[in-house]
Amino acid sequence: MRTEPMASAGDRPTTIPARKLASGTQPDVAYTIATLVTDPAQYDLMRRSFAAGGFDADDCEYLFIDNTGKEQASAYAGLNRALSEARGRYVILCHQDVRLIESGDARNDLDSRLAELHSHDPDWALAGNAGGSAPGQLALRISDPHGSNRHVGELPARVTSLDENFIVVRREANLGFSHDLSGFHFYGTDICLNADILGWHAYVIDFHIWHLSSGNKQTRSFATGKEDIRAKWSKALRPRWIQTTCALLRLDGEPLRQLVGHLLEEPVQKLSRRMPGARGWTVSPSTAGKSSEPGNAGSTDPSPSSRSKPGNDEAA
């Protein structure tokens, strides 16, 4: 079958409609409040608390995942769906047993805290009321069974994990939870790690709320969740070789190993392209007259056209 190149704009008009992506437009909804619900009465009290705090305007919406039946969505899957369907500029992921502080205007307070955070770090994507910043170091602004009106650390404080009772997600960051994890523990840590990978930052901010429960770590599901997230992220962050079509990269988070890997990139690249099983590499003009080495599949044409193809020996 004969194929023809795509016509340019000068040949004939394009009839397929296209929509230009606009930049800088703001959603009509300011806040989406999303919750996993197992107790409708608790959830109703939570919504009343938010409404009384100012989250009752036309620019707020509430989403919930119904986990009252036998079939329950995990926090990872359920809140991913909430994030995908949310229309708010900010998505509040919170437990059904959180309550806003009755005195004061919580909506204006949160608006101010997020504006302050944006001035402090335009690359923020997650904000919560409790999290960890280093071994043995927490940042807190919460009342819960562990204590009332707890304020630990200088806020806003950048953290590596967030407690799941209350997390604000900046929707334009396009974050989500890992597809290969499930359950109801450590998903705050997971989304912080995903944010970090994508170049965004997580913070604890000075936004005080009540969390009616203290959590329960003495369960099998907590232990399983801990092992699952350790296994997933240990594998995801492992040192590795990355072969692109034009370069070989050694990735390693430890500085000394990264330096050694960088020094090894060129010799390993040359060796790997000549090993049995190597494929897709064209032979350079300097080797075109010699016998083809094992694994050097592809054209041996030394013409300039073949040398310009991505993936040949000169591409790197």
Sequence and secondary structure as in RCSB ss.txt:
>XXXX:A:sequence
MRTEPMASAGDRPTTIPARKLASGTQPDVAYTIATLVTDPAQYDLMRRSFAAGGFDADDCEYLFIDNTGKEQASA
YAGLNRALSEARGRYVILCHQDVRLIESGDARNDLDSRLAELHSHDPDWALAGNAGGSAPGQLALRISDPHGSNR
HVGELPARVTSLDENFIVVRREANLGFSHDLSGFHFYGTDICLNADILGWHAYVIDFHIWHLSSGNKQTRSFATG
KEDIRAKWSKALRPRWIQTTCALLRLDGEPLRQLVGHLLEEPVQKLSRRMPGARGWTVSPSTAGKSSEPGNAGST
DPSPSSRSKPGNDEAA
>XXXX:A:secstr
        TTTS   S      SS   SEEEEEEEEES HHHHHHHHHHHHHTTTTSTTEEEEEEE SSSS   H
HHHHHHHHHH  EEEEEEE TTEEE SSS HHHHHHHHHHHHHHH TTEEEEESEEEEETTEEEEEEEETTEEEE
EESSSSEEESEE TTEEEEEGGG     TT  SSSSHHHHHHHHHHHTT EEEE S  EEES     SSHHHHHH
HHHHHHHHHHHTS EEEE SS EEEE SSHHHHHHHHHHHHHHHHHHTTSTT  S    GGGTTS   TT  S  
  SHHHHTSTTSTT  
